[in-house]
Amino acid sequence: MKYNFDKVINRKESHCRKWSNKVLKDKFDLDETAIPMDLADIDFECSPAIKDAILKRASVGDYSYTFVEDEFYEAVINWNKRRFNIDIDKEWIKLTFGTVSTLHYIVQAYTKEGEGVLINTPAYDPFAEAVENNNRQLYCSPLKLMNNRYYLDFDDIEAQMKDSNIKVYIFCSPQNPSGRIWTKDELYKLSELCLKYNVLLVSDEIHRDVVFKGHEFISLWNAHPDIHSNSLVCVSPNKGFNLGGLKTSYVLAKNKKVRETLLEQLKRNSITSPNVFAIPAITAAYNDSEEWLDEMTKYVEGNFEIVYDFFERNIPNAKVMKSDSSFLAWIDVRELFEDEEEANEFFKTAKVTMVVGSYFVKDGEGFIRLNIGCPRATLNEALKRIKDTYKKLYHNKFSVSMNIN
């Protein structure tokens, strides 16, 4: 590989939330030696092109108000066409201050208090917060779990659209926490339902940049010829290129009426000039960091193979869901732990942080999420701690041989 993803960087120096000693103590009651695998960012140094672009911009010494330059639009248009075969016009693109806050604006713009918003569960908790914090009604359609893989329940989705006052459907593609990539046929069926019941389909596609070999990400707009008339696509380079701290993302809105409604809401929320480093960082990511992303994706895919093998050989009563994308391992631990209290105690003993399934709104109980977007040395140390803790606490409970090297 051209880039060194085995390099361990000291993220405590950057005061990032994930590795903060204070956060580890306050949130997990762990000391500075803990390995955090909870927050969804990666532990690799960003691409050299992004770092150079930010340093160049910083060297100017002027950090005042900015505006969105044409180079940003050109980078977005070219990236979406080259990587995902999506044709986009400049007018359809709106830069915003992060996807989570944007979901709040979308709920505010397209629904009234008391009206319904649909999500699939388990789901990223801020999906629900965007609904409930704005006094809207949250509706959940559980994903069907079959052979340790998630599927959409179209009958349930349609029943809820038909019987409830649902105006917006926030849809995660690829799915967080499982990394499931939806097929073109699934997206087509979903689009048909939203068009039939006049439900605005909001496709959160922020995890689409990290896709593993043998899988193809299909954007919503390439799945149905008419869904662009009643949809928004939320995109961000934050996951693939680790730019979450810049608090930047963008929304694609092709339909003029839908777009103007969003722009009016963003104006009410005073969403104006972007982060001073946002434009150079995104431009460098999309124009000059594609090789870095491809190599990072391959490296993370290798991490998944290590994790699959580790649990299958050493803790087979914990079942890792096969992931199509991203760097988040979703693990079924219902046969391992009695409840989440036991799971929390186990990982606290191991000094490894994770996210319990109940965080994901509902239907995630009995699962945990581990972030494995990290150098192999970090991953192997975390797995060793998990193995040692398992052997210590469950030596007599399960008849499993401990033979990891």
DODREN-587973 format. One record per residue (C-alpha): residue number from 0; residue in one letter; z negated, y, x. Coordinates in pm, whole numbers, plus 50000, padded with zeros to 5 digits. Each point is the difference from the previous one (the first is absolute). Layout:
<NUM,A,<Z,Y,X>>,
...
END
This chain:
<0,M,<50000,50000,50000>>,
<1,K,<50070,50355,50109>>,
<2,Y,<49671,50125,49853>>,
<3,N,<49655,49868,50089>>,
<4,F,<49814,49912,49681>>,
<5,D,<49744,49802,50200>>,
<6,K,<49864,50329,50131>>,
<7,V,<49654,50070,49858>>,
<8,I,<49943,50370,49943>>,
<9,N,<49656,50155,49951>>,
<10,R,<50029,50123,49643>>,
<11,K,<49641,50122,50003>>,
<12,E,<50120,50289,50219>>,
<13,S,<50228,50123,49722>>,
<14,H,<49712,50010,49749>>,
<15,C,<50201,49786,49758>>,
<16,R,<49809,49885,49694>>,
<17,K,<50066,49630,50054>>,
<18,W,<49836,49981,50345>>,
<19,S,<49735,50269,49951>>,
<20,N,<49654,49884,50108>>,
<21,K,<49850,50210,49721>>,
<22,V,<50219,49840,49734>>,
<23,L,<49929,49652,50134>>,
<24,K,<49628,50074,49973>>,
<25,D,<49999,50183,49667>>,
<26,K,<50250,49780,49816>>,
<27,F,<49943,49657,50154>>,
<28,D,<49662,50029,50176>>,
<29,L,<50168,49890,50323>>,
<30,D,<49980,50138,50352>>,
<31,E,<50278,50121,50229>>,
<32,T,<50087,49646,50113>>,
<33,A,<50139,49905,49658>>,
<34,I,<50373,49939,49956>>,
<35,P,<50130,50193,49698>>,
<36,M,<50270,49817,49802>>,
<37,D,<49960,50182,49669>>,
<38,L,<50188,50331,49988>>,
<39,A,<50379,49963,49969>>,
<40,D,<50125,50159,50320>>,
<41,I,<50118,49841,50323>>,
<42,D,<49830,49992,50339>>,
<43,F,<50313,50060,50208>>,
<44,E,<50090,50318,50182>>,
<45,C,<50273,50174,49801>>,
<46,S,<50359,49996,50118>>,
<47,P,<50070,50208,50312>>,
<48,A,<50256,50206,49807>>,
<49,I,<49741,50107,49742>>,
<50,K,<49742,50080,50266>>,
<51,D,<50254,50206,50196>>,
<52,A,<50108,50188,49686>>,
<53,I,<49643,50090,49910>>,
<54,L,<49914,50105,50356>>,
<55,K,<50314,50215,50015>>,
<56,R,<49909,50167,49671>>,
<57,A,<49637,50046,50108>>,
<58,S,<50104,50165,50325>>,
<59,V,<50152,50292,49807>>,
<60,G,<49651,50125,49919>>,
<61,D,<50087,50116,49648>>,
<62,Y,<49845,49802,49715>>,
<63,S,<50058,50234,49709>>,
<64,Y,<50168,49937,49663>>,
<65,T,<50307,49777,50004>>,
<66,F,<50290,49906,49777>>,
<67,V,<50216,49690,49954>>,
<68,E,<50298,50021,50232>>,
<69,D,<50339,49834,49956>>,
<70,E,<49928,49759,50285>>,
<71,F,<49734,49836,49780>>,
<72,Y,<50241,49950,49711>>,
<73,E,<50269,49866,50230>>,
<74,A,<49757,49754,50158>>,
<75,V,<49879,49877,49661>>,
<76,I,<50353,49965,49862>>,
<77,N,<50127,49813,50306>>,
<78,W,<49695,49772,50023>>,
<79,N,<50014,49895,49636>>,
<80,K,<50372,49931,50024>>,
<81,R,<49985,49816,50331>>,
<82,R,<49692,49786,49935>>,
<83,F,<50009,49948,49624>>,
<84,N,<50351,50091,49886>>,
<85,I,<49869,50275,49772>>,
<86,D,<50223,50302,49941>>,
<87,I,<49792,50317,49965>>,
<88,D,<50084,50367,49952>>,
<89,K,<49790,50274,50155>>,
<90,E,<49900,50137,49659>>,
<91,W,<49830,49673,49907>>,
<92,I,<49747,50017,50287>>,
<93,K,<49662,50169,49971>>,
<94,L,<49755,50000,50289>>,
<95,T,<49636,49961,49890>>,
<96,F,<49652,49974,50152>>,
<97,G,<49957,49621,50002>>,
<98,T,<50075,49731,49743>>,
<99,V,<49649,49974,49854>>,
<100,S,<49980,50366,49903>>,
<101,T,<50360,49981,49876>>,
<102,L,<49904,49725,49754>>,
<103,H,<49742,50238,49853>>,
<104,Y,<50267,50268,49957>>,
<105,I,<50235,49748,49838>>,
<106,V,<49735,49890,49750>>,
<107,Q,<49927,50366,49921>>,
<108,A,<50367,50085,49960>>,
<109,Y,<50122,49718,49777>>,
<110,T,<49698,49910,49788>>,
<111,K,<49740,50171,49785>>,
<112,E,<49630,49922,49982>>,
<113,G,<49944,49671,49823>>,
<114,E,<50351,49869,50059>>,
<115,G,<50053,49676,50186>>,
<116,V,<50104,49910,50353>>,
<117,L,<50080,49640,50093>>,
<118,I,<49941,49829,50335>>,
<119,N,<50008,49640,50123>>,
<120,T,<49680,49852,50134>>,
<121,P,<49872,49942,50259>>,
<122,A,<50101,50352,50098>>,
<123,Y,<49920,50266,50254>>,
<124,D,<49695,50171,49850>>,
<125,P,<50135,50359,50019>>,
<126,F,<50261,49894,49742>>,
<127,A,<49716,49965,49751>>,
<128,E,<49826,50313,50127>>,
<129,A,<50312,50208,49937>>,
<130,V,<49986,49887,49637>>,
<131,E,<49629,50009,49927>>,
<132,N,<49921,50319,50195>>,
<133,N,<50248,50180,49774>>,
<134,N,<49854,49860,49676>>,
<135,R,<50294,49774,49925>>,
<136,Q,<49974,49645,49870>>,
<137,L,<50045,49727,50261>>,
<138,Y,<50180,49680,49900>>,
<139,C,<50018,49702,50234>>,
<140,S,<50250,49715,50000>>,
<141,P,<49868,49721,50225>>,
<142,L,<50243,49845,50243>>,
<143,K,<50043,49626,49952>>,
<144,L,<49876,49797,50295>>,
<145,M,<50207,49684,50049>>,
<146,N,<49995,49791,50319>>,
<147,N,<49822,50282,50180>>,
<148,R,<50272,50254,49919>>,
<149,Y,<50010,50282,49746>>,
<150,Y,<50247,50037,49714>>,
<151,L,<50046,50263,49730>>,
<152,D,<49899,49904,49647>>,
<153,F,<50288,50156,49807>>,
<154,D,<49870,49884,49662>>,
<155,D,<49668,50174,50058>>,
<156,I,<50168,50312,50137>>,
<157,E,<50223,50029,49695>>,
<158,A,<49716,49932,49759>>,
<159,Q,<49796,50282,50153>>,
<160,M,<50293,50240,49993>>,
<161,K,<50068,49911,49640>>,
<162,D,<49644,50018,49871>>,
<163,S,<49843,50273,50215>>,
<164,N,<50074,50367,50051>>,
<165,I,<50134,49950,50353>>,
<166,K,<50199,50287,50150>>,
<167,V,<50002,49917,50372>>,
<168,Y,<50013,49675,50197>>,
<169,I,<49880,50026,50362>>,
<170,F,<50158,49708,50182>>,
<171,C,<49932,49892,50360>>,
<172,S,<50307,49876,50190>>,
<173,P,<49935,49823,50236>>,
<174,Q,<49673,49903,49841>>,
<175,N,<49667,50101,50153>>,
<176,P,<49786,49799,50080>>,
<177,S,<50223,49690,50017>>,
<178,G,<50315,50127,50173>>,
<179,R,<50215,49844,49726>>,
<180,I,<50358,50130,49989>>,
<181,W,<50147,50000,49651>>,
<182,T,<50345,49854,49941>>,
<183,K,<50292,50195,49859>>,
<184,D,<49979,49792,49682>>,
<185,E,<49630,50082,49956>>,
<186,L,<50064,50370,50051>>,
<187,Y,<50290,49990,49756>>,
<188,K,<49785,49840,49728>>,
<189,L,<49725,50254,50063>>,
<190,S,<50249,50285,49977>>,
<191,E,<50139,49866,49673>>,
<192,L,<49652,50004,49845>>,
<193,C,<49928,50354,50117>>,
<194,L,<50331,50124,49864>>,
<195,K,<49947,49816,49672>>,
<196,Y,<49655,50151,49939>>,
<197,N,<50068,50335,50171>>,
<198,V,<49733,49949,50266>>,
<199,L,<50041,50198,50322>>,
<200,L,<50013,49748,50286>>,
<201,V,<49835,50127,50317>>,
<202,S,<50084,49776,50294>>,
<203,D,<49759,50032,50293>>,
<204,E,<50210,49878,50295>>,
<205,I,<49784,50114,50291>>,
<206,H,<49967,49649,50152>>,
<207,R,<50376,49935,50007>>,
<208,D,<50059,50085,50368>>,
<209,V,<49828,49686,50133>>,
<210,V,<50201,49702,49868>>,
<211,F,<50001,49658,50162>>,
<212,K,<50292,49778,50099>>,
<213,G,<50157,49813,49710>>,
<214,H,<49898,50264,49744>>,
<215,E,<50191,50298,49866>>,
<216,F,<49843,50300,49835>>,
<217,I,<50186,50119,49690>>,
<218,S,<49926,50353,49891>>,
<219,L,<49957,50060,49629>>,
<220,W,<50314,50214,49979>>,
<221,N,<50213,49716,50138>>,
<222,A,<49872,49754,49741>>,
<223,H,<50117,50164,49678>>,
<224,P,<50289,50244,49945>>,
<225,D,<49813,50216,49747>>,
<226,I,<49638,50003,50113>>,
<227,H,<50045,50316,50211>>,
<228,S,<50010,50189,49669>>,
<229,N,<49641,49906,49923>>,
<230,S,<49826,49947,50332>>,
<231,L,<49847,50147,50314>>,
<232,V,<49990,49836,50341>>,
<233,C,<49705,50082,50227>>,
<234,V,<50074,49956,50371>>,
<235,S,<49808,50063,50320>>,
<236,P,<50039,49921,50371>>,
<237,N,<49621,49980,50025>>,
<238,K,<49966,49620,49997>>,
<239,G,<50289,49895,50222>>,
<240,F,<49956,50282,50252>>,
<241,N,<49624,50059,49964>>,
<242,L,<50018,50365,49894>>,
<243,G,<49730,49994,49732>>,
<244,G,<49803,50280,50163>>,
<245,L,<50287,50243,49946>>,
<246,K,<49948,49968,49623>>,
<247,T,<50368,50002,49921>>,
<248,S,<50239,49804,49782>>,
<249,Y,<50291,50069,49770>>,
<250,V,<50120,49925,49650>>,
<251,L,<50355,49917,49891>>,
<252,A,<50099,50124,49655>>,
<253,K,<50366,49970,49902>>,
<254,N,<49979,50095,49632>>,
<255,K,<49996,50380,49971>>,
<256,K,<49760,50014,49704>>,
<257,V,<49758,49757,50164>>,
<258,R,<50026,50192,50327>>,
<259,E,<49937,50340,49844>>,
<260,T,<49690,49870,49822>>,
<261,L,<49862,49882,50334>>,
<262,L,<50086,50324,50177>>,
<263,E,<49823,50202,49732>>,
<264,Q,<49686,49790,50045>>,
<265,L,<50012,50031,50378>>,
<266,K,<50028,50376,49956>>,
<267,R,<49691,50000,49778>>,
<268,N,<49818,49806,50271>>,
<269,S,<50127,50244,50266>>,
<270,I,<50181,49739,50210>>,
<271,T,<50183,50229,50239>>,
<272,S,<50059,49992,50376>>,
<273,P,<49964,49666,50181>>,
<274,N,<49770,49902,50285>>,
<275,V,<50121,50172,50315>>,
<276,F,<50066,49667,50174>>,
<277,A,<50144,49819,49697>>,
<278,I,<50366,50095,50037>>,
<279,P,<50032,49924,50374>>,
<280,A,<49804,49674,49960>>,
<281,I,<50202,49866,49707>>,
<282,T,<50326,50109,50159>>,
<283,A,<49911,49822,50325>>,
<284,A,<49889,49691,49809>>,
<285,Y,<50321,49970,49801>>,
<286,N,<50247,50117,50265>>,
<287,D,<49856,49863,50324>>,
<288,S,<49743,49726,49928>>,
<289,E,<50193,49724,49826>>,
<290,E,<49992,49767,50300>>,
<291,W,<49624,50058,50032>>,
<292,L,<49952,49912,49631>>,
<293,D,<50207,49682,50028>>,
<294,E,<49801,49881,50301>>,
<295,M,<49668,50090,49836>>,
<296,T,<50101,49807,49687>>,
<297,K,<50088,49694,50209>>,
<298,Y,<49665,50026,50179>>,
<299,V,<49804,50020,49674>>,
<300,E,<50195,49705,49864>>,
<301,G,<49880,49808,50304>>,
<302,N,<49645,50105,49915>>,
<303,F,<50044,49849,49655>>,
<304,E,<50110,49670,50153>>,
<305,I,<49681,49999,50209>>,
<306,V,<49789,50071,49691>>,
<307,Y,<50174,49733,49789>>,
<308,D,<49946,49742,50273>>,
<309,F,<49640,50104,50066>>,
<310,F,<49880,49963,49642>>,
<311,E,<50201,49684,49934>>,
<312,R,<49853,49826,50306>>,
<313,N,<49649,50138,49993>>,
<314,I,<49908,50126,49653>>,
<315,P,<50246,49834,49759>>,
<316,N,<49781,50083,49701>>,
<317,A,<50107,50362,50055>>,
<318,K,<50367,50029,49901>>,
<319,V,<50214,50279,50144>>,
<320,M,<50280,50115,49770>>,
<321,K,<50341,49998,50169>>,
<322,S,<50103,50361,50046>>,
<323,D,<50351,50142,49980>>,
<324,S,<49908,50341,50141>>,
<325,S,<49737,50240,50132>>,
<326,F,<49701,49918,50223>>,
<327,L,<49740,49903,49738>>,
<328,A,<49885,49640,49963>>,
<329,W,<49884,49906,49649>>,
<330,I,<49772,49698,50014>>,
<331,D,<49865,49782,49720>>,
<332,V,<49637,49922,50089>>,
<333,R,<49884,49865,49664>>,
<334,E,<49939,49654,50151>>,
<335,L,<49813,50150,50294>>,
<336,F,<49758,50252,49850>>,
<337,E,<49795,49990,49682>>,
<338,D,<50047,50373,49940>>,
<339,E,<50085,50327,50171>>,
<340,E,<49643,50051,50115>>,
<341,E,<50031,49683,50206>>,
<342,A,<50343,50109,50130>>,
<343,N,<49862,50338,50104>>,
<344,E,<49706,49840,50177>>,
<345,F,<50231,49760,50184>>,
<346,F,<50224,50275,50137>>,
<347,K,<49705,50221,50079>>,
<348,T,<49859,49716,50209>>,
<349,A,<50339,49960,50167>>,
<350,K,<50016,50375,50064>>,
<351,V,<50345,50021,49844>>,
<352,T,<50071,50233,49709>>,
<353,M,<50230,49914,49710>>,
<354,V,<50064,50104,49639>>,
<355,V,<49860,49788,49718>>,
<356,G,<50228,49912,49711>>,
<357,S,<49801,50191,49737>>,
<358,Y,<50116,50324,50164>>,
<359,F,<50348,49935,49861>>,
<360,V,<49914,50110,49644>>,
<361,K,<49976,49648,49847>>,
<362,D,<50133,49643,50039>>,
<363,G,<49935,50008,50374>>,
<364,E,<49654,49846,49995>>,
<365,G,<49972,49704,50235>>,
<366,F,<50249,50148,50248>>,
<367,I,<49966,50214,50311>>,
<368,R,<50250,50222,50181>>,
<369,L,<50018,50008,50379>>,
<370,N,<50209,50255,50190>>,
<371,I,<50171,49814,50286>>,
<372,G,<50218,50288,50123>>,
<373,C,<49836,49997,50341>>,
<374,P,<50048,49877,50358>>,
<375,R,<49961,49624,50054>>,
<376,A,<49682,50049,50204>>,
<377,T,<49836,50172,49705>>,
<378,L,<50127,49741,49753>>,
<379,N,<49893,49704,50212>>,
<380,E,<49652,50144,50053>>,
<381,A,<49961,50057,49625>>,
<382,L,<50112,49644,49924>>,
<383,K,<49762,49865,50264>>,
<384,R,<49713,50186,49834>>,
<385,I,<50101,49861,49662>>,
<386,K,<50021,49649,50143>>,
<387,D,<49664,50026,50175>>,
<388,T,<49833,50136,49688>>,
<389,Y,<50154,49729,49786>>,
<390,K,<49874,49735,50238>>,
<391,K,<49655,50157,50009>>,
<392,L,<49955,50049,49625>>,
<393,Y,<50201,49714,49852>>,
<394,H,<49977,49725,50260>>,
<395,N,<49850,49759,49748>>,
<396,K,<50155,50138,49682>>,
<397,F,<50363,49911,50065>>,
<398,S,<50137,49701,50188>>,
<399,V,<50247,50195,50212>>,
<400,S,<50049,49944,50372>>,
<401,M,<49965,50305,50220>>,
<402,N,<50272,49952,50256>>,
<403,I,<50146,50343,50062>>,
<404,N,<50066,50076,50366>>,
END
